[in-house]
Amino acid sequence: MDYRECSLEEAQLRMLEMLCEIDRICKKYDIKYWLDAGTLLGAIRHKGFIPWDDDIDIGMIREDYRKFKSVVKGELDQNYFCQSPLTDSYSEAPWIKIRDNNSRIGEEKREKGHSGLFIDILPYDDYNDYNNAKKKPIYNIINLKWKSELPYKKGIKNIPRNISLFSLKLIYKILPYKMFIKKTFYMADKAKNMNSEYIDYGIEGPWNMRLRKSDVFPLKSTEFAGYKFMIPNKHENVLRCLYGEWNVLPPKEKRIPTHSEKIYIR
């Protein structure tokens, strides 16, 4: 079946189906998760997707993230794929993404790697200054690997871009990338409970977002696009930490999809 361009609303419905599948798996295995970042903001401010949002974000503490990784492959519907640098060496991010096998984001198809609609599953660890210092370099190495898989473009105006792309491709042919990835994930999986009153995105994430455990737990449910999903207990405190004045809409010119203006499905 050929791909066709779809509306953002169609893409959001497909991602909602993906979220229901993740929710099913988490309930079956008693895995705790919560709507995170823009998805949490959408749940509270819009009772569903932010109208211009083109992905879904989920948070899990490390213990549940490990459990999810161990069961998801055997449970996930065949229409979806669990992407990470360990299952797809051309992944753009160090954390797990659940990808839709029947969609594609953007006109510029990469030479390799999955580019379907996705849900980010972000692990949280106890707050740790040592791990925080490692986050950005790890993310940059993986993200540049993803960019190195973009195709060359024709035309004189694209010569500088193609030269940079050639350099990236050359670097990643020399760099022992797989060994780096295995070591990074080994370190991440060994993350220990530091008995901190705060949690933060794990070593896989480039951001520092220190949240009080008492603001996140115990989790509670809320409506999202007609379904019930889990969110942090004191969601307003979490949203304030993430966005500041979270209940104020951005200017109209910023109300655009983050990842691509065009989405294709089949």
URCOR-V419068 format. One record per residue. N is the residue number from 1. PSI is psi as a letter, one per 30 degrees, with the letter a starting at -180 (999 if undefined). OMEGA is omega in degrees with one decimal (none if undefined). Layout:
N:PSI:OMEGA
N:PSI:OMEGA
This chain:
1:k:-178.4
2:l:174.5
3:k:172.2
4:k:177.3
5:k:-178.9
6:l:176.8
7:l:177.3
8:e:179.2
9:e:176.9
10:e:179.5
11:e:179.3
12:e:176.8
13:e:178.8
14:e:178.0
15:e:176.3
16:e:175.4
17:e:177.7
18:e:179.9
19:e:177.2
20:e:178.1
21:e:177.4
22:e:178.3
23:e:178.8
24:e:-179.4
25:e:-178.2
26:e:178.3
27:e:-178.7
28:e:-174.8
29:g:179.0
30:h:177.5
31:k:-178.3
32:k:177.6
33:l:173.7
34:l:173.1
35:k:-171.5
36:l:170.8
37:b:-174.8
38:f:178.3
39:e:173.9
40:e:178.2
41:e:178.2
42:e:-179.3
43:e:-176.0
44:e:-174.0
45:e:-173.6
46:f:-175.2
47:g:-179.7
48:a:179.5
49:k:160.0
50:k:-171.3
51:f:-177.4
52:g:-177.2
53:k:-176.9
54:g:170.7
55:l:177.5
56:k:179.6
57:k:178.1
58:k:174.6
59:k:174.9
60:k:170.1
61:l:-171.0
62:e:-178.3
63:e:179.6
64:e:177.2
65:e:177.0
66:e:-179.2
67:e:179.5
68:e:178.8
69:e:-175.0
70:f:-175.7
71:f:-168.1
72:e:-176.4
73:e:-178.8
74:f:-175.0
75:f:-168.6
76:k:175.6
77:k:-175.5
78:f:177.6
79:f:-175.5
80:l:-178.0
81:k:176.7
82:j:-174.9
83:k:169.1
84:l:177.2
85:f:177.4
86:f:178.9
87:f:179.1
88:j:-174.3
89:f:178.0
90:g:177.7
91:k:-177.4
92:f:-173.3
93:l:-178.0
94:f:-177.3
95:l:178.9
96:k:168.5
97:k:170.2
98:j:-174.7
99:k:173.7
100:k:-177.0
101:f:-174.2
102:h:177.4
103:l:178.9
104:k:179.7
105:k:174.1
106:l:179.0
107:f:-173.4
108:i:-177.9
109:k:177.9
110:l:179.9
111:e:-178.5
112:l:176.3
113:l:-176.3
114:k:-179.0
115:g:179.0
116:l:172.5
117:k:-171.7
118:l:169.8
119:k:176.1
120:k:174.3
121:j:-169.4
122:k:179.1
123:k:175.4
124:k:174.0
125:l:169.4
126:k:-175.7
127:k:-173.1
128:j:-178.9
129:e:-176.9
130:e:179.2
131:e:-178.8
132:e:-179.3
133:f:-177.5
134:f:-168.4
135:e:-172.6
136:e:178.6
137:e:179.7
138:e:-179.8
139:e:-177.6
140:e:-179.7
141:e:-178.8
142:e:-179.2
143:e:177.8
144:e:174.6
145:e:177.9
146:e:-179.6
147:f:-179.1
148:f:-179.9
149:g:175.5
150:k:-179.2
151:l:172.4
152:l:177.5
153:k:179.1
154:l:175.0
155:k:-178.5
156:e:-176.0
157:f:-179.0
158:g:-179.1
159:e:179.0
160:e:178.4
161:e:-177.3
162:e:176.5
163:e:177.9
164:e:-179.9
165:e:177.5
166:e:179.2
167:e:178.8
168:e:-179.2
169:e:179.9
170:e:-179.9
171:e:-175.1
172:f:169.6
173:f:-178.3
174:e:-175.4
175:k:176.8
176:i:-169.4
177:e:-177.1
178:e:178.9
179:e:178.4
180:e:-178.9
181:e:-179.3
182:e:179.6
183:e:179.6
184:e:-178.6
185:e:175.1
186:e:178.3
187:e:-178.3
188:e:-177.8
189:f:178.5
190:g:-179.7
191:k:-174.8
192:l:174.9
193:k:-177.0
194:g:-177.8
195:h:177.1
196:l:174.8
197:f:-179.0
198:l:167.7
199:l:-178.3
200:l:174.8
201:k:-178.7
202:a:-176.2
203:f:-179.9
204:f:-174.7
205:k:-177.7
206:f:-172.8
207:l:170.6
208:j:-176.9
209:i:-174.0
210:k:-179.4
211:k:173.9
212:k:176.4
213:e:-178.6
214:f:174.7
215:f:-177.2
216:e:-174.2
217:k:-3.1
218:k:179.8
219:l:176.1
220:l:-178.5
221:l:174.7
222:l:-179.7
223:k:173.8
224:j:178.0
225:h:176.0
226:f:178.6
227:l:178.1
228:k:177.0
229:l:-174.8
230:k:177.4
231:l:175.8
232:k:-176.6
233:e:177.9
234:i:-171.2
235:e:-179.7
236:e:177.4
237:e:179.0
238:e:180.0
239:e:178.2
240:e:177.4
241:e:-178.1
242:e:-167.6
243:f:-174.6
244:c:178.9
245:i:-170.6
246:f:-176.4
247:g:177.7
248:k:179.4
249:k:176.1
250:l:175.9
251:l:-175.4
252:e:-176.8
253:f:179.0
254:g:-179.6
255:i:-177.5
256:l:177.5
257:k:-177.4
258:e:-167.5
259:f:-179.9
260:k:175.3
261:f:-178.6
262:k:179.2
263:k:-177.6
264:k:178.3
265:l:174.2
266:999:none
